[in-house]
Amino acid sequence: MAVYGYIRVSTDRQAQEGESIEVQRRQIEGWCLMQGEELAAAPFQDEGVSGGIPLADRPAGHALLAALKAGDTVVVAKLDRMFRSALDALQTVEKLKARKVRLCLLDLGDVTGNGMAKAFLTMASAFAELERDMIRERVTTVKRDQRARGNYLGGKVPFGFRVSEQTDEAGRRVQILTAVETDHEMIREVRQLRSEGKTFRQVQEHLEREHKRRLALATIKRIVDEEGNVAEAA
């Protein structure tokens, strides 16, 4: 009968106190010390993995499940370090119980032990899933607002723009996308040529001949596709 620890941190919350790798490790080791137990190995550790991914689909989560045998115990610092989906939580707990494996969540206790623990797990995991969805919705809203303001959020700069800096209303320095007029003239020309029935290759050759600019075919296609998306949204 072995005791295993499991740790997870997501990319955007990795350094936060109470959820960092080191804090979770200390909590698991502290539980073992109080229980007179000893970890069979270093805790299984998923770094930069979203809690929305089922445990069995995570690299360390999958390895942990494969290593367990009847009579083993899994110790996790918090419910949301192991589960962010109510369905995944309930299905995994049922599978562990069937394999006679004990799961101890330090904020809930032994959730494989009795019906009351399972009831708390059901409610807590449902709230954890709701919190994850609300966080995702807030992030999406903020990004949508930033795009509407023309702020640059990282990634590849689209053709026709350059990144520049300015001061926003709060006095913070932010990066924004600024249109390059000469490039936008080419964008209008690309769309006009396509509307006349020119192929992407013909458009590419025209730009190279007339503007001494060679755009990748993928860039030309993206320019045309963006026009279609704007028209549909309108």
ABEGO torsion letter per residue (X at the ends): XBBBBBBBBBAAAAABBGABAAAAAAAAAAAAAAAGBBBABBBBBBBGBBAABBAAABAAAAAAAAABBBGBBBBBABAAAABABAAAAAAAAAAAAAAGBBBBBAAAEBAAABAAAAAAAAAAAAAAAAAAAAAAAAAAAAAAAAAAAGBBAEEBBBBGBBBBBBBBAAGBBBBBBBBBAAAAAAAAAAAAAAAAGBBAAAAAAAAAAAAGBBBBAAAAAAAAAAAAAAAAAX
